[in-house]
Each structure stands twice: as C-alpha cells, then as structure tokens.
Amino acid sequence: MKNRTSMVLWDNNLKDKQMKRIIIYALLSLTVFSACKKENVVLIDGEKPEERVAEALTKYSDQLTGSPYGWKAYLYPNGGGGFAFYLNFDKKNRVTMYADLDYGPATVSKESSYRLKASQNPALVFDTYNYMHILADPDPNIFGGAPGWGLYSDFEFNFGVQTGDTLKLSGKLLDSKLVLVRATKEEQDLYNNKGLLNSLTNSVDYIGNNSTLYVNLDGATNVETKFDPNLKVMTLRWLEKGNITAVTAPFVFTLNGMLLQSPVSYKGKLMQEFIWDAAKSIFYTTVDGKRVDIQSSPVPLIPLHLLIGINYTSITTPNATSYPGWSSDFIARRAKAAAATLVSGYNLRLDKMAFVFNANDKTLVLNADVYQNANRFIASYNYTYTKTAAGVYKFTLGTMNGNASLITAAMAPLVNERLSTDQFIVDYFTNPANKQTLGQFKSVEHPDFAFSGALQ
Amino acid sequence: MKNIFNTGVFTLFVLMTLASCKKEGKLDANLNIIDKNIIAKTTTDEWLDKNYLNPYNIETKYRFDRFELTSGKNITPPDELQIIPMMETVRDVWIKPFETIGGADFIKRISPKQFVLAGSASYNQDGSITLGTAEGGRKIVLYVVNTFDKTNLASVKQAIQVIQHEYTHILNQTVDYQTDFQTISRGGYMGNWTLGTLAQARALGFITAYARAAPEEDYAEMSSNMLMMGRVGYNAAVSTAPADAQVKLKKKEQYVVDYFKSGFNIDFYALQTEVQNALYNISPPVLAKLIGPGIGYTRMYSNPLKDANQSPEFLSLWKAAVNNMTAGFDLGLLDVTLTFKSATTMTLRYSFLQDSDVLFADADYTMAIDAANVVTLKLAAVQPTTANYANMNALNPAFAPVNNYFKNNKFKIDWINKIIPGNIGGLGSLGAFYKQTDEKSYFYGAMGQ
C-alpha cells in the first residue's frame, strides 16, 4: 500500500510536471502570438507622416505661388555679403528673377526651374542654373571666391520660421540665410521697369564718388558708414580715445537703396536701411524714428596710421619719374637710385616699390621691383617700427634679402639716408587730378622728402 | 508520457509557425503625395524624350539632385539653355557613328541607362577637377555643361571622350575583352596613377597616364582615345614613343580592333572615321597643321599619270619629265613621294624604272609653312651624297620641269575634297599643294604615315 501510495504519488507528481510543461509551452506560444500581434499605430494629429509632409509642401507651394506680385528675396551666403533677388514662382515649377549681382542681372530677367522637395524638412530647391547659382559656382572665374566653393552660398533651402509676410529659409549645404518678403504691386512694377538697375547704379556711383560717408548721431562723433559694393559688407566705424570701434553687416541693394541683414548699432542707436533721396542726391537712414542724412567728407575721418597694417596693407609707389605727392627731393633721390641700380653691374631697372605694413607685428617690408631685362627680381628690406600716439613712425632696418644687399649702395639715397634714419608721418594724400585717396610718407627731419602711392 | 510530450512540442511548433510573421493588411503609405517633383514638361524635356528616352530608353537627368553627385561637394546644376546643345553633340558624335557602323539598333541594344548633367566641374581636394564619372555602366555624369561650347572642338572632345571611355566599359561588360590584353603592359599598372606623367605612360606603352590605373581602364582609354584622336592623330602620338612602347601600343590597337570585329561585328577603323567626321563637322581639320612626324602626316604620294584630277599645268610638267626620262635616259618615271622628316624639312623622291629595277632620285628641301597655311619650299643648301641624291643630280635635266614647279612657287596646303569629293583627315585622304598665285594649278597626293 505504501508502495502503491508512493506509486500514485509519483504518478501524480509526473502528471504535475507534465502539466507544468504544457502550461509553460502554452504560455510561450501565447507570448509568440502576442509578440507578432500588431497594434494600431498611434498617429500625432491623426495623420501619417507622409500626409503631414505633403500638407506642409502644399502649404509652402501655395504660399510661394500665391504671392500675386512675387517676392523680394535677400540671400546672405555663408561666405559673407548679401545679395538681393526679386522672384516670381509659378505653379509649373518655373521661377523668374532679377538680382543685384551686377547691372545685367538687375534688368535682364532669368528663368529656371525650382521644386519643393521633402527630404528631412520641406525644402525649396532651385534645381537648374539661375542668378542664385552664380554665387555658389565653384569656378572662381564666374564670380570670384574660393575654387570649389565660390562665395559659399546655397541653392537648396529648408523652410524655417514664418512671420507675417516674411519667410525665413536656411541653406541645406552651407546654412546660408534666405529671407523672402512678399512684394507689392508697386514694387513689382518697379522691378519690371529697371527699378533695381537704377537703384544699383545710383548707389554704386554715389559710393564710388564719395569715398568717405558718415553720420553724426550725437553731435560729437562722426561715425563712418563705409559700403563695399563688391564684398557687399557695410562697416560702421568711429574713433574713440584713439581707438577704432567697428561693426559690420552684410547688405543688399533694394529698390530704395541699401538694406543691412541686421541693424548696426552706434552706442545703442540702430541703423538698418539707407534710402536714396533722389531730390537731394544723398542717402539717409532712420534712427529712433527720425531721419538722419548721410554726409560726405572729402577727407577720411580716421587717420591713416590707425588703419594701415589692418584695413590697408600697403602703399605702393608706381614706376614713374614723378607723381602727385612726390616732393622734388624724393624725385631727385629716386632718379639717382634708379640710375645707380642700372649701372650697379647687374643692369637693374628700378620699378614700383611696395611699402607693406603689419600693425600687429609692427613691421614694414619694402619690396622694390628691379628688372633685369624682362626678368623681375624683388629687393626686400625688412623693418620693425615704433609709432607715437600721434602717428610718427621710426623704422629700424633688420634683414635684407640677397637682391637688396647687392644694390645697397645704389639705393642709399632712398633707404639708408632716409627711410632707415628719419622719422615719418604716414597720412592720406588726395590726388588733385582724380580725387583718388593715396597714402603718403613724409619725413619729419627733412620736410622736403615726401612720396605717395596707391593705398591698398 | 513521452508521446504527450512530443505532441506538445509538435503542437507548439505548429502554433509558432502559424503565429509568427503574420502580416496584417498591406502597406498603405502613399509616398507619391510627398513627391512634388512631377514637373510640367518643358520643351527641353520634350526634346530629351524624343531624342533619348523614346528611341534609346536613356534618361537624361539635369535637374539638381544632390544624391546623384559626390556628397559634400559644391556642384552647381546646369543652365537649361545648355542641355539641348550638349545632348545634340552627344547624339551626333557618340550615338550616330555607332549606328552608322554598328547598325541602327546598336545603341538601343547596349547603352547606359542614365546621363546626369552638372553645370560646374567637381572640385577635388588636390586642386584637380573632375569632368566626368560613371557608375557601373549604368550612369554617366557629365560635368561643366555650363561652359560647354558645341562649336569648340576641345570642349566637344572633352565631353565625348568621357562617354566613349565609359561606353567601352559597358561594351566590355557585354562581351569580355581578351584576357591576355593585360599581359601586354604587365608591370606598368599602378593604383596611384596620378603620380605618373603622360611621357612615362607612353614610354611603357600606355596611351594616357590614366590607362595605367588598371587593365580595364587601359582598354577603355585605348578605345576612347583611338576614336577621339582619329587614326592619324593616334599614329602620330604612337610614333613619338620609344620603339618597344610602339610595339605595345600597336598590339593593343590590334586587340581593340579585333574585339570590336569579333564581339560586335564593328569595323573599328570605319567607326573611328565616322567619329572623326562628326568632329570635323564642328571644326574641320587643317591639313597644313597636320604635317610632320609626331604631329600627323609624314608622307604624300602621287602617281600623276594614274591620278584622275591632277591640274592641267602640273600634269603637263609631269608628262614633260616622263618624256625627258624616256628620251634622254631611257628610264621610266613612276611616281613622286614627299616625305616630311620634320615640321620644316621634306625629302622629294622620284621613283623610276631602269629595265625592271625600281630606283630612286632624292632631294632635300626646307619647308616653311606660314600662318595662312602657305608653304615655301627651298632646295637645302647641303645635300647628302648617297646614291639616291647622286641620281637626282644626274637626272636633274629630266626632272627640271617638275622640280622648278615646286621650287619656284608658293603653295597653299589644303584638302582637295572640293575638287575630288572624299574623306578628309584620315589615312589616305587626298591633300593638295595649290599654287598661291593660281589655285587652278595644283599638285595632289594621298596623305600617309
């Protein structure tokens, strides 16, 4: 009985074990079932991703093509500067445009294709060549810039923030900034009737003819407003206790004048747009809601000694026997040096001389070109300098290169007897013939020794 | 118990099989709605459909798509106005010659499936620029479309060279090239081929520096360069290589010619001529600029009595010389050959029969060709003293009428295809010396190498 009981018990145990196994397998198989079971996807806003993207694309497409008078567009390449466009998008993926890149694009309409594309974000792609691609063209012969990159600009843009009539986009490859603003009927008419060309011509001519423009906002300081129409960068700079403060911003040409990407500030007073006043033939800006005229100065506001070696790098005397800003003593001494180099035994003809400043290192390098027949050689004289607060330089000759050593005696009237021994004032000189601003050296000890050259 | 257990496992297995990987419904994401790229067809698109997509099933993609180009590079798209001129040229210079020689359906049967056009070049880190690439015989990317000029021979050659090269790869994928081709320049291949110069490549029996990259590139470079240089240009290039390299280049040429014949029943030289003719439509070859060893032609041959269209003046002078030879020396004048020994020297040779022996009379000339392609021939002051030159001295009274014609006139060098229609720029094409003062008077012959 005992045995039997135990048998039964054993039997029960076995059954138990068997049951457990079956339950485990059953549970396992349930797990397998439930693992494969698909649940309904929870959708944000009840829409599938592709539907949301499609909706966004449709929205942007409707916006771009829905502006009845087109768009003013300002492109600020990653590489600097700013460029204005006027764009008209149609529903057949065509876009027409003007641009302020040059006189031609400002008045000759260019058409290309465009498309809206969903990659990670909704994107606007100008997918065949137009004026916009000129900025990005990797061939530096097209519009300058770096080989392979041009001005580091984009032609594929992601849509970003929208405020009112303004759409902001950013370049997909280089993060250039593109701002689109709805144009008005009046603006469209102007763009179609050489409005941009006229504004561009006015502005470039005025900037070219007035080398120093400034505003006076506080009755005390003349603040220079310098526009570089090639780099499309505006610099605001002023002198304060002998130091220069400068701020810059990219600008574009508009129908009215020039517009900065963001306002520049002089002690909290902001300026962003410079508008052409055709009646007065001047530019004006608006500060704190009030009109401020831009004034023109015949002479630079900031002394040259504060700029040379930083904003300017060199003063170069041309290959000439006389030149505006050359004193009679310099003319005589240059002639003497030129004659001496010819008979130095190497038959060297003295050509232009470049005086290259570096304000950080406080160095001056004189590179004199000497030609042996058609072969150009450079005689280099390396100087260090000290400068007083008033801008009086004292140059100390360091090393010379081999060419310079060979003609030391011949060049002595200019180099040893003057540049290496005297103190100099370096200042602007206005060429009386063409009003061009040159740079000029003037000896303190020998006021009759002065020479000028191109300022670069 | 064991049975139950087994049954349990079996059941589980069945259940698992049934349960696992059950899929519900079908994929219902409509990706077409986010494709806003369906663009109304422009006249350019229609032209491409008509000339490429419909007849050849080749897609031409010109609208910018970053994923078709090397990533991370700044490459601008083509100007739409450049698409048709570019693709017209591709059609006329690449497709048409293959159709003419290989049969109307040749390109339809074997072709790349896609051209991708880029406006600018692709700039590389090392400062070089890429002008064309291809992927797996399917896709060919053509760069610098914006500066392409269909009237400029160099521009056209640069673009079509890329296609010919890549198309050779495609042909090679269809019919293998000879496996022992790679043994011809064994040891000359190198992965970093950019380090080698063209002169080094030529000295090793490679037509270009790039041909050293690998045997298949060598093959594609051979075929594409032979087609684009033409037979005369190719031979001239080969002739400047060292002797052993010339043997290799000639051997490779033969491999390519045999391959086109056996693989595709194409007469390669005929194809080469067709390609050259297509290029001549853009810019005709100037004969005067193709004279001299290493440049082009080295020989000009004529048998004036057999030539149909020698000018009356030259023919009468030649006949006078023939009569002089017969009457004065009892010799039979046969023909005349000008051999261009350099760009500025030439040897004039008459061959004549003495009984049954062919003998020669030679004279050296200096040759000055001016910018207007007018040549002035002068008897060289110093002549060699070998037998052939002695013959010329002895027989000069007989040859005088012809010799004086060459010596006393200036000639404009040009093809004669306006008088005798025929192929120009090829081996055996007819060239002429037109008297500068009277173009109705001329001497012509077959140009050779």
Interface residues (C-beta under 8 A of the other chain):
Chain A: L14 Q18 R21 I22 Y25 L28 S29 V32 F33 C36 K38 K48 E50 E51 V53 A54 L57 S61 K92 N93 S112 S113 R115 L116 K117 A118 V125 F126 D127 T128 Y129 H133 A136 D137 P138 D139 P147 G148 W149 G150 Y152 F155 E156 L173 L174
Chain B: M1 I4 F5 G8 V9 T11 L12 L15 M16 A19 S20 C21 K22 E24 A29 N30 L31 I33 I34 K36 N37 I39 A40 T42 Y62 R63 F64 D65 R66 K73 N74 I75 T76 P77 P78 D79 E80 G119 S120 A121 Y123 G127 N146 T147
